[in-house]
Amino acid sequence: MRDVRFKSRPAPAPTAGPWQHAPLDEFALRLSPINYALTVQHVVPSLDDLNREFMKGINDKGMSGGTEWKPFTITQEEYSELCDAFATHPRFTLRA
């Protein structure tokens, strides 16, 4: 699984923190729409929906800070890996 380079944006700070790295599945969980789909809707977003989020380059959570990264897309193969990672994650109960 690919590593993603990102910066955390603290809530009141005008700039982001230092660059960090995380595997794609851990990075994706930092993004509100993806985390919401997994925890509340109990589904993995489609490849197109994930790529739309990844292409934004920022997830602004307002007063809660956020995350920024260089926009990217994932392949069908990476999507399959991500689905497997989420399906076996102990925090989620996903619908088939």
N, CA, C and O atoms as CSV, one atom per row, in Angstrom:
chain,resi,resn,atom,element,x,y,z
A,1,MET,N,N,0.854,-1.176,0.000
A,1,MET,CA,C,0.000,0.000,0.000
A,1,MET,C,C,0.901,1.242,0.000
A,1,MET,O,O,1.914,1.289,0.698
A,2,ARG,N,N,0.523,2.216,-0.775
A,2,ARG,CA,C,1.338,3.428,-0.883
A,2,ARG,C,C,1.342,4.240,0.401
A,2,ARG,O,O,0.393,4.193,1.184
A,3,ASP,N,N,2.419,4.983,0.606
A,3,ASP,CA,C,2.493,5.945,1.690
A,3,ASP,C,C,2.061,7.299,1.147
A,3,ASP,O,O,2.346,7.638,-0.002
A,4,VAL,N,N,1.376,8.064,1.975
A,4,VAL,CA,C,0.921,9.396,1.595
A,4,VAL,C,C,1.619,10.401,2.495
A,4,VAL,O,O,1.725,10.203,3.705
A,5,ARG,N,N,2.085,11.468,1.897
A,5,ARG,CA,C,2.742,12.551,2.627
A,5,ARG,C,C,1.714,13.657,2.845
A,5,ARG,O,O,1.047,14.080,1.900
A,6,PHE,N,N,1.583,14.126,4.084
A,6,PHE,CA,C,0.568,15.123,4.406
A,6,PHE,C,C,1.047,16.014,5.540
A,6,PHE,O,O,2.037,15.723,6.212
A,7,LYS,N,N,0.322,17.103,5.734
A,7,LYS,CA,C,0.563,18.005,6.852
A,7,LYS,C,C,-0.734,18.159,7.632
A,7,LYS,O,O,-1.816,18.263,7.054
A,8,SER,N,N,-0.607,18.171,8.952
A,8,SER,CA,C,-1.768,18.447,9.806
A,8,SER,C,C,-1.915,19.950,9.948
A,8,SER,O,O,-0.925,20.675,10.046
A,9,ARG,N,N,-3.152,20.411,9.958
A,9,ARG,CA,C,-3.436,21.836,10.151
A,9,ARG,C,C,-4.085,22.010,11.517
A,9,ARG,O,O,-5.255,21.675,11.702
A,10,PRO,N,N,-3.311,22.542,12.486
A,10,PRO,CA,C,-3.917,22.814,13.788
A,10,PRO,C,C,-5.008,23.882,13.652
A,10,PRO,O,O,-4.925,24.755,12.788
A,11,ALA,N,N,-6.008,23.808,14.494
A,11,ALA,CA,C,-7.175,24.697,14.383
A,11,ALA,C,C,-6.854,26.188,14.309
A,11,ALA,O,O,-7.194,26.817,13.308
A,12,PRO,N,N,-6.223,26.777,15.306
A,12,PRO,CA,C,-6.046,28.233,15.245
A,12,PRO,C,C,-4.808,28.690,14.489
A,12,PRO,O,O,-4.637,29.890,14.272
A,13,ALA,N,N,-3.945,27.775,14.084
A,13,ALA,CA,C,-2.676,28.168,13.463
A,13,ALA,C,C,-2.867,28.568,11.998
A,13,ALA,O,O,-3.681,27.961,11.304
A,14,PRO,N,N,-2.135,29.575,11.514
A,14,PRO,CA,C,-2.270,30.011,10.124
A,14,PRO,C,C,-1.563,29.084,9.130
A,14,PRO,O,O,-1.857,29.128,7.935
A,15,THR,N,N,-0.643,28.252,9.603
A,15,THR,CA,C,0.089,27.361,8.708
A,15,THR,C,C,0.011,25.923,9.208
A,15,THR,O,O,-0.297,25.657,10.370
A,16,ALA,N,N,0.298,25.022,8.300
A,16,ALA,CA,C,0.277,23.603,8.640
A,16,ALA,C,C,1.577,23.203,9.321
A,16,ALA,O,O,2.578,23.916,9.259
A,17,GLY,N,N,1.537,22.047,9.973
A,17,GLY,CA,C,2.711,21.518,10.654
A,17,GLY,C,C,3.685,20.893,9.674
A,17,GLY,O,O,3.561,21.093,8.466
A,18,PRO,N,N,4.658,20.134,10.178
A,18,PRO,CA,C,5.656,19.502,9.321
A,18,PRO,C,C,5.049,18.340,8.521
A,18,PRO,O,O,3.981,17.828,8.857
A,19,TRP,N,N,5.749,17.942,7.466
A,19,TRP,CA,C,5.298,16.809,6.658
A,19,TRP,C,C,5.341,15.539,7.485
A,19,TRP,O,O,6.270,15.322,8.263
A,20,GLN,N,N,4.331,14.702,7.313
A,20,GLN,CA,C,4.234,13.396,7.957
A,20,GLN,C,C,3.949,12.360,6.881
A,20,GLN,O,O,3.559,12.708,5.767
A,21,HIS,N,N,4.140,11.099,7.208
A,21,HIS,CA,C,3.847,10.010,6.275
A,21,HIS,C,C,2.944,8.996,6.967
A,21,HIS,O,O,3.058,8.762,8.170
A,22,ALA,N,N,2.044,8.398,6.184
A,22,ALA,CA,C,1.189,7.329,6.696
A,22,ALA,C,C,0.772,6.440,5.531
A,22,ALA,O,O,0.693,6.908,4.396
A,23,PRO,N,N,0.507,5.169,5.798
A,23,PRO,CA,C,-0.048,4.309,4.745
A,23,PRO,C,C,-1.390,4.867,4.282
A,23,PRO,O,O,-2.074,5.559,5.036
A,24,LEU,N,N,-1.755,4.569,3.064
A,24,LEU,CA,C,-2.975,5.097,2.462
A,24,LEU,C,C,-4.206,4.871,3.331
A,24,LEU,O,O,-5.027,5.778,3.473
A,25,ASP,N,N,-4.355,3.684,3.917
A,25,ASP,CA,C,-5.556,3.417,4.725
A,25,ASP,C,C,-5.606,4.306,5.965
A,25,ASP,O,O,-6.678,4.792,6.326
A,26,GLU,N,N,-4.470,4.526,6.623
A,26,GLU,CA,C,-4.449,5.416,7.789
A,26,GLU,C,C,-4.696,6.866,7.379
A,26,GLU,O,O,-5.408,7.596,8.068
A,27,PHE,N,N,-4.111,7.279,6.262
A,27,PHE,CA,C,-4.327,8.637,5.761
A,27,PHE,C,C,-5.812,8.866,5.449
A,27,PHE,O,O,-6.376,9.893,5.826
A,28,ALA,N,N,-6.430,7.919,4.771
A,28,ALA,CA,C,-7.833,8.067,4.369
A,28,ALA,C,C,-8.739,8.264,5.581
A,28,ALA,O,O,-9.741,8.974,5.493
A,29,LEU,N,N,-8.402,7.649,6.701
A,29,LEU,CA,C,-9.231,7.779,7.903
A,29,LEU,C,C,-9.154,9.170,8.512
A,29,LEU,O,O,-9.995,9.515,9.343
A,30,ARG,N,N,-8.175,9.976,8.127
A,30,ARG,CA,C,-8.064,11.362,8.601
A,30,ARG,C,C,-9.078,12.272,7.914
A,30,ARG,O,O,-9.357,13.368,8.399
A,31,LEU,N,N,-9.627,11.824,6.792
A,31,LEU,CA,C,-10.504,12.658,5.986
A,31,LEU,C,C,-11.966,12.455,6.393
A,31,LEU,O,O,-12.480,11.337,6.359
A,32,SER,N,N,-12.619,13.538,6.774
A,32,SER,CA,C,-13.982,13.486,7.315
A,32,SER,C,C,-14.978,12.705,6.455
A,32,SER,O,O,-15.673,11.841,6.989
A,33,PRO,N,N,-15.077,12.970,5.148
A,33,PRO,CA,C,-16.095,12.264,4.363
A,33,PRO,C,C,-15.861,10.747,4.317
A,33,PRO,O,O,-16.817,9.972,4.301
A,34,ILE,N,N,-14.621,10.336,4.295
A,34,ILE,CA,C,-14.311,8.904,4.234
A,34,ILE,C,C,-14.606,8.265,5.587
A,34,ILE,O,O,-15.229,7.205,5.656
A,35,ASN,N,N,-14.165,8.901,6.642
A,35,ASN,CA,C,-14.418,8.380,7.986
A,35,ASN,C,C,-15.925,8.305,8.251
A,35,ASN,O,O,-16.395,7.338,8.850
A,36,TYR,N,N,-16.673,9.298,7.820
A,36,TYR,CA,C,-18.129,9.310,7.992
A,36,TYR,C,C,-18.771,8.124,7.263
A,36,TYR,O,O,-19.618,7.429,7.825
A,37,ALA,N,N,-18.366,7.902,6.022
A,37,ALA,CA,C,-18.938,6.795,5.243
A,37,ALA,C,C,-18.687,5.458,5.933
A,37,ALA,O,O,-19.563,4.593,5.963
A,38,LEU,N,N,-17.491,5.293,6.484
A,38,LEU,CA,C,-17.142,4.030,7.132
A,38,LEU,C,C,-17.834,3.847,8.481
A,38,LEU,O,O,-18.325,2.758,8.779
A,39,THR,N,N,-17.879,4.892,9.291
A,39,THR,CA,C,-18.403,4.747,10.652
A,39,THR,C,C,-19.913,4.934,10.769
A,39,THR,O,O,-20.545,4.290,11.607
A,40,VAL,N,N,-20.498,5.793,9.957
A,40,VAL,CA,C,-21.929,6.080,10.077
A,40,VAL,C,C,-22.738,5.329,9.018
A,40,VAL,O,O,-23.760,4.717,9.329
A,41,GLN,N,N,-22.280,5.378,7.780
A,41,GLN,CA,C,-23.024,4.713,6.705
A,41,GLN,C,C,-22.634,3.247,6.547
A,41,GLN,O,O,-23.354,2.480,5.908
A,42,HIS,N,N,-21.507,2.854,7.123
A,42,HIS,CA,C,-21.011,1.474,7.091
A,42,HIS,C,C,-20.723,0.982,5.678
A,42,HIS,O,O,-20.962,-0.182,5.357
A,43,VAL,N,N,-20.208,1.874,4.840
A,43,VAL,CA,C,-19.842,1.515,3.466
A,43,VAL,C,C,-18.476,2.114,3.139
A,43,VAL,O,O,-18.058,3.112,3.726
A,44,VAL,N,N,-17.794,1.482,2.190
A,44,VAL,CA,C,-16.563,2.043,1.648
A,44,VAL,C,C,-16.964,2.901,0.451
A,44,VAL,O,O,-17.657,2.413,-0.442
A,45,PRO,N,N,-16.547,4.162,0.412
A,45,PRO,CA,C,-16.878,5.000,-0.741
A,45,PRO,C,C,-16.348,4.378,-2.042
A,45,PRO,O,O,-15.390,3.605,-2.025
A,46,SER,N,N,-16.972,4.721,-3.142
A,46,SER,CA,C,-16.545,4.194,-4.444
A,46,SER,C,C,-15.160,4.730,-4.804
A,46,SER,O,O,-14.675,5.685,-4.198
A,47,LEU,N,N,-14.546,4.114,-5.779
A,47,LEU,CA,C,-13.239,4.572,-6.267
A,47,LEU,C,C,-13.325,6.019,-6.736
A,47,LEU,O,O,-12.438,6.821,-6.443
A,48,ASP,N,N,-14.384,6.354,-7.460
A,48,ASP,CA,C,-14.550,7.736,-7.939
A,48,ASP,C,C,-14.695,8.722,-6.780
A,48,ASP,O,O,-14.106,9.803,-6.808
A,49,ASP,N,N,-15.472,8.355,-5.766
A,49,ASP,CA,C,-15.648,9.235,-4.607
A,49,ASP,C,C,-14.336,9.429,-3.853
A,49,ASP,O,O,-14.014,10.543,-3.440
A,50,LEU,N,N,-13.579,8.348,-3.674
A,50,LEU,CA,C,-12.283,8.463,-3.002
A,50,LEU,C,C,-11.340,9.344,-3.800
A,50,LEU,O,O,-10.676,10.214,-3.237
A,51,ASN,N,N,-11.277,9.126,-5.104
A,51,ASN,CA,C,-10.377,9.936,-5.928
A,51,ASN,C,C,-10.772,11.408,-5.925
A,51,ASN,O,O,-9.904,12.280,-5.973
A,52,ARG,N,N,-12.068,11.692,-5.867
A,52,ARG,CA,C,-12.515,13.091,-5.757
A,52,ARG,C,C,-11.979,13.724,-4.474
A,52,ARG,O,O,-11.508,14.861,-4.487
A,53,GLU,N,N,-12.053,12.987,-3.371
A,53,GLU,CA,C,-11.536,13.492,-2.095
A,53,GLU,C,C,-10.018,13.655,-2.148
A,53,GLU,O,O,-9.485,14.675,-1.712
A,54,PHE,N,N,-9.324,12.651,-2.681
A,54,PHE,CA,C,-7.867,12.705,-2.735
A,54,PHE,C,C,-7.370,13.833,-3.643
A,54,PHE,O,O,-6.284,14.368,-3.423
A,55,MET,N,N,-8.149,14.196,-4.654
A,55,MET,CA,C,-7.746,15.266,-5.582
A,55,MET,C,C,-7.948,16.660,-4.989
A,55,MET,O,O,-7.422,17.633,-5.530
A,56,LYS,N,N,-8.689,16.779,-3.900
A,56,LYS,CA,C,-8.924,18.087,-3.289
A,56,LYS,C,C,-7.652,18.679,-2.688
A,56,LYS,O,O,-7.448,19.891,-2.748
A,57,GLY,N,N,-6.798,17.839,-2.112
A,57,GLY,CA,C,-5.550,18.326,-1.530
A,57,GLY,C,C,-5.699,18.956,-0.163
A,57,GLY,O,O,-4.709,19.362,0.445
A,58,ILE,N,N,-6.920,19.043,0.328
A,58,ILE,CA,C,-7.139,19.605,1.667
A,58,ILE,C,C,-8.447,19.064,2.228
A,58,ILE,O,O,-9.418,18.867,1.498
A,59,ASN,N,N,-8.457,18.828,3.536
A,59,ASN,CA,C,-9.664,18.473,4.263
A,59,ASN,C,C,-9.738,19.453,5.419
A,59,ASN,O,O,-9.103,19.260,6.456
A,60,ASP,N,N,-10.521,20.506,5.229
A,60,ASP,CA,C,-10.629,21.568,6.221
A,60,ASP,C,C,-11.732,21.226,7.202
A,60,ASP,O,O,-12.892,21.073,6.822
A,61,LYS,N,N,-11.361,21.106,8.469
A,61,LYS,CA,C,-12.337,20.790,9.505
A,61,LYS,C,C,-12.648,22.012,10.360
A,61,LYS,O,O,-13.046,21.880,11.518
A,62,GLY,N,N,-12.469,23.195,9.793
A,62,GLY,CA,C,-12.795,24.435,10.494
A,62,GLY,C,C,-12.001,24.601,11.771
A,62,GLY,O,O,-10.771,24.546,11.752
A,63,MET,N,N,-12.684,24.801,12.870
A,63,MET,CA,C,-12.027,25.009,14.159
A,63,MET,C,C,-11.348,23.743,14.681
A,63,MET,O,O,-10.643,23.797,15.688
A,64,SER,N,N,-11.549,22.618,14.018
A,64,SER,CA,C,-10.888,21.374,14.426
A,64,SER,C,C,-9.614,21.132,13.638
A,64,SER,O,O,-8.984,20.084,13.786
A,65,GLY,N,N,-9.227,22.082,12.807
A,65,GLY,CA,C,-7.988,21.924,12.034
A,65,GLY,C,C,-8.246,21.279,10.696
A,65,GLY,O,O,-9.175,21.663,9.985
A,66,GLY,N,N,-7.436,20.305,10.348
A,66,GLY,CA,C,-7.601,19.623,9.074
A,66,GLY,C,C,-6.311,18.985,8.615
A,66,GLY,O,O,-5.376,18.806,9.396
A,67,THR,N,N,-6.271,18.642,7.332
A,67,THR,CA,C,-5.142,17.965,6.725
A,67,THR,C,C,-4.944,18.520,5.323
A,67,THR,O,O,-5.917,18.826,4.633
A,68,GLU,N,N,-3.692,18.650,4.896
A,68,GLU,CA,C,-3.420,19.026,3.505
A,68,GLU,C,C,-2.359,18.100,2.929
A,68,GLU,O,O,-1.520,17.567,3.655
A,69,TRP,N,N,-2.410,17.915,1.596
A,69,TRP,CA,C,-1.516,17.002,0.895
A,69,TRP,C,C,-1.477,17.381,-0.567
A,69,TRP,O,O,-2.287,18.184,-1.032
A,70,LYS,N,N,-0.542,16.807,-1.288
A,70,LYS,CA,C,-0.483,17.007,-2.738
A,70,LYS,C,C,-1.562,16.113,-3.355
A,70,LYS,O,O,-1.575,14.909,-3.097
A,71,PRO,N,N,-2.470,16.678,-4.170
A,71,PRO,CA,C,-3.558,15.890,-4.767
A,71,PRO,C,C,-3.038,14.677,-5.547
A,71,PRO,O,O,-1.995,14.733,-6.199
A,72,PHE,N,N,-3.795,13.583,-5.459
A,72,PHE,CA,C,-3.419,12.345,-6.153
A,72,PHE,C,C,-4.675,11.521,-6.413
A,72,PHE,O,O,-5.751,11.833,-5.902
A,73,THR,N,N,-4.528,10.475,-7.204
A,73,THR,CA,C,-5.593,9.502,-7.414
A,73,THR,C,C,-5.021,8.113,-7.144
A,73,THR,O,O,-3.807,7.911,-7.151
A,74,ILE,N,N,-5.918,7.167,-6.907
A,74,ILE,CA,C,-5.496,5.787,-6.702
A,74,ILE,C,C,-6.021,4.927,-7.852
A,74,ILE,O,O,-6.974,5.293,-8.539
A,75,THR,N,N,-5.380,3.790,-8.039
A,75,THR,CA,C,-5.763,2.853,-9.098
A,75,THR,C,C,-6.804,1.868,-8.578
A,75,THR,O,O,-7.096,1.833,-7.383
A,76,GLN,N,N,-7.352,1.084,-9.472
A,76,GLN,CA,C,-8.308,0.043,-9.086
A,76,GLN,C,C,-7.642,-0.956,-8.132
A,76,GLN,O,O,-8.270,-1.419,-7.180
A,77,GLU,N,N,-6.389,-1.282,-8.386
A,77,GLU,CA,C,-5.659,-2.222,-7.526
A,77,GLU,C,C,-5.497,-1.643,-6.105
A,77,GLU,O,O,-5.695,-2.346,-5.114
A,78,GLU,N,N,-5.140,-0.372,-6.027
A,78,GLU,CA,C,-5.004,0.271,-4.713
A,78,GLU,C,C,-6.362,0.351,-4.017
A,78,GLU,O,O,-6.450,0.196,-2.799
A,79,TYR,N,N,-7.408,0.590,-4.786
A,79,TYR,CA,C,-8.757,0.638,-4.217
A,79,TYR,C,C,-9.119,-0.714,-3.598
A,79,TYR,O,O,-9.693,-0.770,-2.511
A,80,SER,N,N,-8.785,-1.791,-4.288
A,80,SER,CA,C,-9.062,-3.137,-3.763
A,80,SER,C,C,-8.323,-3.374,-2.454
A,80,SER,O,O,-8.887,-3.928,-1.510
A,81,GLU,N,N,-7.058,-2.955,-2.392
A,81,GLU,CA,C,-6.281,-3.082,-1.155
A,81,GLU,C,C,-6.929,-2.282,-0.026
A,81,GLU,O,O,-7.022,-2.743,1.111
A,82,LEU,N,N,-7.368,-1.086,-0.365
A,82,LEU,CA,C,-7.996,-0.213,0.627
A,82,LEU,C,C,-9.299,-0.830,1.135
A,82,LEU,O,O,-9.572,-0.797,2.335
A,83,CYS,N,N,-10.097,-1.384,0.241
A,83,CYS,CA,C,-11.347,-2.052,0.642
A,83,CYS,C,C,-11.049,-3.214,1.583
A,83,CYS,O,O,-11.739,-3.394,2.586
A,84,ASP,N,N,-10.024,-4.003,1.265
A,84,ASP,CA,C,-9.634,-5.121,2.137
A,84,ASP,C,C,-9.215,-4.617,3.508
A,84,ASP,O,O,-9.591,-5.198,4.526
A,85,ALA,N,N,-8.437,-3.537,3.539
A,85,ALA,CA,C,-7.972,-2.979,4.815
A,85,ALA,C,C,-9.151,-2.498,5.658
A,85,ALA,O,O,-9.182,-2.733,6.866
A,86,PHE,N,N,-10.115,-1.831,5.037
A,86,PHE,CA,C,-11.273,-1.338,5.782
A,86,PHE,C,C,-12.193,-2.488,6.218
A,86,PHE,O,O,-12.758,-2.455,7.311
A,87,ALA,N,N,-12.338,-3.495,5.364
A,87,ALA,CA,C,-13.216,-4.626,5.681
A,87,ALA,C,C,-12.703,-5.426,6.867
A,87,ALA,O,O,-13.494,-6.034,7.589
A,88,THR,N,N,-11.394,-5.435,7.080
A,88,THR,CA,C,-10.815,-6.199,8.189
A,88,THR,C,C,-10.448,-5.323,9.381
A,88,THR,O,O,-9.905,-5.817,10.369
A,89,HIS,N,N,-10.739,-4.036,9.298
A,89,HIS,CA,C,-10.427,-3.108,10.389
A,89,HIS,C,C,-11.395,-3.365,11.553
A,89,HIS,O,O,-12.607,-3.406,11.345
A,90,PRO,N,N,-10.878,-3.535,12.761
A,90,PRO,CA,C,-11.765,-3.873,13.890
A,90,PRO,C,C,-12.746,-2.754,14.285
A,90,PRO,O,O,-13.719,-3.010,14.994
A,91,ARG,N,N,-12.500,-1.550,13.840
A,91,ARG,CA,C,-13.363,-0.416,14.213
A,91,ARG,C,C,-14.643,-0.335,13.378
A,91,ARG,O,O,-15.605,0.318,13.784
A,92,PHE,N,N,-14.663,-0.990,12.223
A,92,PHE,CA,C,-15.793,-0.830,11.304
A,92,PHE,C,C,-16.590,-2.112,11.136
A,92,PHE,O,O,-16.033,-3.210,11.133
A,93,THR,N,N,-17.911,-1.958,10.997
A,93,THR,CA,C,-18.801,-3.035,10.622
A,93,THR,C,C,-19.424,-2.596,9.315
A,93,THR,O,O,-20.374,-1.812,9.303
A,94,LEU,N,N,-18.898,-3.093,8.224
A,94,LEU,CA,C,-19.327,-2.648,6.895
A,94,LEU,C,C,-20.410,-3.544,6.329
A,94,LEU,O,O,-20.446,-4.747,6.590
A,95,ARG,N,N,-21.296,-2.934,5.545
A,95,ARG,CA,C,-22.323,-3.695,4.835
A,95,ARG,C,C,-21.721,-4.283,3.582
A,95,ARG,O,O,-20.796,-3.718,2.998
A,96,ALA,N,N,-22.251,-5.423,3.172
A,96,ALA,CA,C,-21.763,-6.087,1.959
A,96,ALA,C,C,-22.307,-5.403,0.724
A,96,ALA,O,O,-22.006,-5.819,-0.395
